[in-house]
Amino acid sequence: MPLFWKPYKSEVTQFIDELKAKKPTLEQEQRDGRALLWDKPVDRTAQADYRASRVAQQAYVYQTKSH
């Protein structure tokens, strides 16, 4: 191993490291943005009700129903 050997860093990793260095609050802003839409508590009873009330789809959806 050479004396001045450095581990490889891809251009993408270098870009992300530079971006984080320029804007240290970036990761917290990303977490806050994710929390707006995704990190919500799940109501298990409502979820079970939604699944139970689901109507089965017919085999070919564009076929008209003949009664």
A tleap script that builds the chain and sets N, CA, C and O, in Angstrom:
source leaprc.protein.ff14SB
mol = sequence {
  NMET PRO LEU PHE TRP LYS PRO TYR LYS SER
  GLU VAL THR GLN PHE ILE ASP GLU LEU LYS
  ALA LYS LYS PRO THR LEU GLU GLN GLU GLN
  ARG ASP GLY ARG ALA LEU LEU TRP ASP LYS
  PRO VAL ASP ARG THR ALA GLN ALA ASP TYR
  ARG ALA SER ARG VAL ALA GLN GLN ALA TYR
  VAL TYR GLN THR LYS SER CHIE
}
set mol.1.N position { 0.846 -1.170 0.000 }
set mol.1.CA position { 0.000 0.000 0.000 }
set mol.1.C position { 0.897 1.240 0.000 }
set mol.1.O position { 1.808 1.339 0.822 }
set mol.2.N position { 0.652 2.186 -0.909 }
set mol.2.CA position { 1.470 3.397 -0.956 }
set mol.2.C position { 1.331 4.215 0.331 }
set mol.2.O position { 0.361 4.074 1.076 }
set mol.3.N position { 2.302 5.050 0.564 }
set mol.3.CA position { 2.346 5.844 1.780 }
set mol.3.C position { 1.205 6.869 1.850 }
set mol.3.O position { 0.644 7.104 2.921 }
set mol.4.N position { 0.870 7.468 0.724 }
set mol.4.CA position { -0.153 8.518 0.700 }
set mol.4.C position { -1.448 8.021 0.074 }
set mol.4.O position { -2.112 8.764 -0.650 }
set mol.5.N position { -1.805 6.800 0.339 }
set mol.5.CA position { -2.997 6.193 -0.239 }
set mol.5.C position { -4.255 6.732 0.423 }
set mol.5.O position { -4.305 6.851 1.647 }
set mol.6.N position { -5.297 7.067 -0.387 }
set mol.6.CA position { -6.593 7.520 0.134 }
set mol.6.C position { -7.665 6.571 -0.383 }
set mol.6.O position { -7.564 6.073 -1.504 }
set mol.7.N position { -8.679 6.319 0.416 }
set mol.7.CA position { -9.776 5.493 -0.092 }
set mol.7.C position { -10.533 6.233 -1.198 }
set mol.7.O position { -10.575 7.463 -1.213 }
set mol.8.N position { -11.126 5.479 -2.114 }
set mol.8.CA position { -11.846 6.041 -3.249 }
set mol.8.C position { -13.164 6.647 -2.792 }
set mol.8.O position { -13.882 6.057 -1.984 }
set mol.9.N position { -13.476 7.827 -3.312 }
set mol.9.CA position { -14.770 8.469 -3.093 }
set mol.9.C position { -15.337 8.831 -4.458 }
set mol.9.O position { -14.680 9.497 -5.258 }
set mol.10.N position { -16.544 8.391 -4.712 }
set mol.10.CA position { -17.156 8.692 -6.004 }
set mol.10.C position { -17.503 10.176 -6.096 }
set mol.10.O position { -17.506 10.887 -5.091 }
set mol.11.N position { -17.792 10.627 -7.305 }
set mol.11.CA position { -18.150 12.029 -7.514 }
set mol.11.C position { -19.450 12.366 -6.793 }
set mol.11.O position { -19.609 13.471 -6.274 }
set mol.12.N position { -20.363 11.430 -6.763 }
set mol.12.CA position { -21.641 11.655 -6.096 }
set mol.12.C position { -21.433 11.833 -4.594 }
set mol.12.O position { -22.009 12.734 -3.985 }
set mol.13.N position { -20.610 10.973 -4.003 }
set mol.13.CA position { -20.323 11.076 -2.573 }
set mol.13.C position { -19.620 12.396 -2.256 }
set mol.13.O position { -19.915 13.032 -1.245 }
set mol.14.N position { -18.703 12.801 -3.110 }
set mol.14.CA position { -18.017 14.074 -2.915 }
set mol.14.C position { -19.003 15.236 -2.992 }
set mol.14.O position { -18.936 16.175 -2.199 }
set mol.15.N position { -19.917 15.161 -3.953 }
set mol.15.CA position { -20.925 16.216 -4.105 }
set mol.15.C position { -21.802 16.312 -2.865 }
set mol.15.O position { -22.072 17.411 -2.379 }
set mol.16.N position { -22.248 15.173 -2.352 }
set mol.16.CA position { -23.109 15.168 -1.169 }
set mol.16.C position { -22.350 15.696 0.048 }
set mol.16.O position { -22.901 16.452 0.847 }
set mol.17.N position { -21.100 15.301 0.185 }
set mol.17.CA position { -20.292 15.800 1.300 }
set mol.17.C position { -20.114 17.316 1.220 }
set mol.17.O position { -20.193 18.002 2.239 }
set mol.18.N position { -19.875 17.839 0.023 }
set mol.18.CA position { -19.743 19.288 -0.157 }
set mol.18.C position { -21.061 19.994 0.152 }
set mol.18.O position { -21.077 21.047 0.790 }
set mol.19.N position { -22.151 19.409 -0.301 }
set mol.19.CA position { -23.467 20.005 -0.065 }
set mol.19.C position { -23.772 20.071 1.428 }
set mol.19.O position { -24.282 21.080 1.915 }
set mol.20.N position { -23.462 18.995 2.156 }
set mol.20.CA position { -23.681 18.976 3.604 }
set mol.20.C position { -22.769 19.962 4.316 }
set mol.20.O position { -23.152 20.544 5.330 }
set mol.21.N position { -21.559 20.154 3.787 }
set mol.21.CA position { -20.634 21.114 4.398 }
set mol.21.C position { -21.119 22.547 4.195 }
set mol.21.O position { -20.970 23.389 5.080 }
set mol.22.N position { -21.700 22.819 3.026 }
set mol.22.CA position { -22.201 24.166 2.734 }
set mol.22.C position { -23.477 24.467 3.514 }
set mol.22.O position { -23.711 25.603 3.926 }
set mol.23.N position { -24.309 23.426 3.713 }
set mol.23.CA position { -25.595 23.630 4.371 }
set mol.23.C position { -25.758 22.577 5.469 }
set mol.23.O position { -26.332 21.517 5.220 }
set mol.24.N position { -25.264 22.852 6.675 }
set mol.24.CA position { -25.289 21.847 7.743 }
set mol.24.C position { -26.692 21.447 8.192 }
set mol.24.O position { -26.856 20.385 8.793 }
set mol.25.N position { -27.694 22.255 7.921 }
set mol.25.CA position { -29.060 21.943 8.355 }
set mol.25.C position { -29.808 21.077 7.354 }
set mol.25.O position { -30.994 20.806 7.543 }
set mol.26.N position { -29.153 20.644 6.312 }
set mol.26.CA position { -29.814 19.914 5.228 }
set mol.26.C position { -30.484 18.628 5.710 }
set mol.26.O position { -31.635 18.367 5.360 }
set mol.27.N position { -29.787 17.826 6.502 }
set mol.27.CA position { -30.361 16.554 6.943 }
set mol.27.C position { -31.589 16.761 7.815 }
set mol.27.O position { -32.560 16.014 7.697 }
set mol.28.N position { -31.563 17.759 8.686 }
set mol.28.CA position { -32.727 18.024 9.532 }
set mol.28.C position { -33.897 18.519 8.689 }
set mol.28.O position { -35.044 18.163 8.960 }
set mol.29.N position { -33.626 19.337 7.669 }
set mol.29.CA position { -34.681 19.805 6.779 }
set mol.29.C position { -35.310 18.635 6.019 }
set mol.29.O position { -36.521 18.610 5.801 }
set mol.30.N position { -34.483 17.670 5.619 }
set mol.30.CA position { -35.005 16.493 4.934 }
set mol.30.C position { -35.905 15.685 5.867 }
set mol.30.O position { -36.965 15.214 5.455 }
set mol.31.N position { -35.485 15.523 7.122 }
set mol.31.CA position { -36.308 14.795 8.091 }
set mol.31.C position { -37.631 15.506 8.341 }
set mol.31.O position { -38.679 14.867 8.439 }
set mol.32.N position { -37.577 16.840 8.443 }
set mol.32.CA position { -38.805 17.619 8.650 }
set mol.32.C position { -39.747 17.487 7.465 }
set mol.32.O position { -40.960 17.373 7.643 }
set mol.33.N position { -39.196 17.502 6.259 }
set mol.33.CA position { -40.021 17.348 5.061 }
set mol.33.C position { -40.643 15.967 4.972 }
set mol.33.O position { -41.796 15.829 4.565 }
set mol.34.N position { -39.896 14.955 5.346 }
set mol.34.CA position { -40.432 13.592 5.351 }
set mol.34.C position { -41.547 13.459 6.373 }
set mol.34.O position { -42.545 12.783 6.124 }
set mol.35.N position { -41.382 14.098 7.514 }
set mol.35.CA position { -42.386 14.003 8.581 }
set mol.35.C position { -43.713 14.629 8.174 }
set mol.35.O position { -44.761 14.259 8.704 }
set mol.36.N position { -43.678 15.569 7.242 }
set mol.36.CA position { -44.930 16.201 6.804 }
set mol.36.C position { -45.886 15.196 6.164 }
set mol.36.O position { -47.095 15.262 6.386 }
set mol.37.N position { -45.354 14.275 5.379 }
set mol.37.CA position { -46.215 13.371 4.614 }
set mol.37.C position { -46.145 11.918 5.038 }
set mol.37.O position { -47.144 11.206 4.933 }
set mol.38.N position { -44.998 11.453 5.514 }
set mol.38.CA position { -44.816 10.012 5.665 }
set mol.38.C position { -44.815 9.515 7.095 }
set mol.38.O position { -45.401 8.471 7.383 }
set mol.39.N position { -44.184 10.224 7.979 }
set mol.39.CA position { -44.031 9.724 9.345 }
set mol.39.C position { -45.254 10.069 10.183 }
set mol.39.O position { -45.225 10.983 11.007 }
set mol.40.N position { -46.316 9.330 9.960 }
set mol.40.CA position { -47.571 9.551 10.674 }
set mol.40.C position { -47.931 8.292 11.450 }
set mol.40.O position { -47.610 7.184 11.019 }
set mol.41.N position { -48.594 8.451 12.590 }
set mol.41.CA position { -49.040 7.259 13.311 }
set mol.41.C position { -50.129 6.531 12.517 }
set mol.41.O position { -50.967 7.163 11.874 }
set mol.42.N position { -50.108 5.218 12.567 }
set mol.42.CA position { -51.051 4.412 11.802 }
set mol.42.C position { -52.188 3.986 12.712 }
set mol.42.O position { -51.959 3.427 13.784 }
set mol.43.N position { -53.427 4.255 12.278 }
set mol.43.CA position { -54.604 3.812 13.020 }
set mol.43.C position { -54.941 2.413 12.520 }
set mol.43.O position { -55.501 2.258 11.434 }
set mol.44.N position { -54.607 1.407 13.298 }
set mol.44.CA position { -54.756 0.014 12.879 }
set mol.44.C position { -56.213 -0.379 12.665 }
set mol.44.O position { -56.513 -1.147 11.751 }
set mol.45.N position { -57.114 0.127 13.483 }
set mol.45.CA position { -58.534 -0.250 13.319 }
set mol.45.C position { -59.105 0.348 12.042 }
set mol.45.O position { -59.859 -0.318 11.332 }
set mol.46.N position { -58.756 1.599 11.740 }
set mol.46.CA position { -59.232 2.217 10.500 }
set mol.46.C position { -58.649 1.491 9.296 }
set mol.46.O position { -59.340 1.281 8.299 }
set mol.47.N position { -57.393 1.110 9.386 }
set mol.47.CA position { -56.759 0.391 8.287 }
set mol.47.C position { -57.439 -0.960 8.062 }
set mol.47.O position { -57.644 -1.366 6.918 }
set mol.48.N position { -57.783 -1.644 9.124 }
set mol.48.CA position { -58.485 -2.927 8.999 }
set mol.48.C position { -59.870 -2.723 8.407 }
set mol.48.O position { -60.319 -3.541 7.604 }
set mol.49.N position { -60.555 -1.654 8.784 }
set mol.49.CA position { -61.881 -1.351 8.225 }
set mol.49.C position { -61.790 -1.069 6.727 }
set mol.49.O position { -62.637 -1.525 5.959 }
set mol.50.N position { -60.766 -0.319 6.306 }
set mol.50.CA position { -60.590 -0.019 4.884 }
set mol.50.C position { -60.363 -1.301 4.088 }
set mol.50.O position { -60.925 -1.477 3.006 }
set mol.51.N position { -59.545 -2.183 4.624 }
set mol.51.CA position { -59.273 -3.442 3.916 }
set mol.51.C position { -60.510 -4.321 3.848 }
set mol.51.O position { -60.746 -4.985 2.839 }
set mol.52.N position { -61.306 -4.330 4.919 }
set mol.52.CA position { -62.506 -5.168 4.953 }
set mol.52.C position { -63.582 -4.640 4.016 }
set mol.52.O position { -64.375 -5.424 3.493 }
set mol.53.N position { -63.630 -3.332 3.791 }
set mol.53.CA position { -64.673 -2.757 2.953 }
set mol.53.C position { -64.300 -2.719 1.476 }
set mol.53.O position { -65.068 -2.217 0.656 }
set mol.54.N position { -63.152 -3.235 1.139 }
set mol.54.CA position { -62.698 -3.215 -0.249 }
set mol.54.C position { -63.546 -4.146 -1.112 }
set mol.54.O position { -63.855 -5.267 -0.708 }
set mol.55.N position { -63.919 -3.679 -2.295 }
set mol.55.CA position { -64.720 -4.457 -3.230 }
set mol.55.C position { -63.783 -5.189 -4.185 }
set mol.55.O position { -62.848 -4.601 -4.729 }
set mol.56.N position { -64.042 -6.466 -4.380 }
set mol.56.CA position { -63.194 -7.262 -5.267 }
set mol.56.C position { -63.343 -6.788 -6.709 }
set mol.56.O position { -64.441 -6.454 -7.154 }
set mol.57.N position { -62.236 -6.763 -7.424 }
set mol.57.CA position { -62.237 -6.338 -8.817 }
set mol.57.C position { -62.551 -7.537 -9.694 }
set mol.57.O position { -62.099 -8.650 -9.427 }
set mol.58.N position { -63.341 -7.299 -10.760 }
set mol.58.CA position { -63.646 -8.407 -11.663 }
set mol.58.C position { -62.423 -8.756 -12.505 }
set mol.58.O position { -61.477 -7.972 -12.589 }
set mol.59.N position { -62.444 -9.919 -13.121 }
set mol.59.CA position { -61.274 -10.433 -13.827 }
set mol.59.C position { -60.826 -9.507 -14.954 }
set mol.59.O position { -59.633 -9.234 -15.087 }
set mol.60.N position { -61.737 -9.035 -15.742 }
set mol.60.CA position { -61.402 -8.115 -16.818 }
set mol.60.C position { -62.155 -6.828 -16.547 }
set mol.60.O position { -63.377 -6.785 -16.688 }
set mol.61.N position { -61.450 -5.787 -16.162 }
set mol.61.CA position { -62.101 -4.579 -15.653 }
set mol.61.C position { -62.918 -3.830 -16.702 }
set mol.61.O position { -63.843 -3.099 -16.349 }
set mol.62.N position { -62.599 -3.996 -17.965 }
set mol.62.CA position { -63.307 -3.252 -18.998 }
set mol.62.C position { -64.524 -4.013 -19.534 }
set mol.62.O position { -65.259 -3.495 -20.375 }
set mol.63.N position { -64.730 -5.202 -19.063 }
set mol.63.CA position { -65.898 -5.991 -19.470 }
set mol.63.C position { -67.137 -5.418 -18.781 }
set mol.63.O position { -67.137 -5.198 -17.570 }
set mol.64.N position { -68.193 -5.179 -19.564 }
set mol.64.CA position { -69.420 -4.694 -18.960 }
set mol.64.C position { -70.112 -5.860 -18.264 }
set mol.64.O position { -70.024 -7.008 -18.700 }
set mol.65.N position { -70.788 -5.544 -17.192 }
set mol.65.CA position { -71.461 -6.584 -16.430 }
set mol.65.C position { -72.771 -6.931 -17.120 }
set mol.65.O position { -73.551 -6.046 -17.474 }
set mol.66.N position { -73.003 -8.202 -17.303 }
set mol.66.CA position { -74.279 -8.635 -17.888 }
set mol.66.C position { -75.134 -9.212 -16.774 }
set mol.66.O position { -74.722 -10.145 -16.084 }
set mol.67.N position { -76.312 -8.659 -16.601 }
set mol.67.CA position { -77.204 -9.097 -15.530 }
set mol.67.C position { -78.365 -9.857 -16.097 }
set mol.67.O position { -79.231 -10.311 -15.349 }
savepdb mol mol.pdb
quit
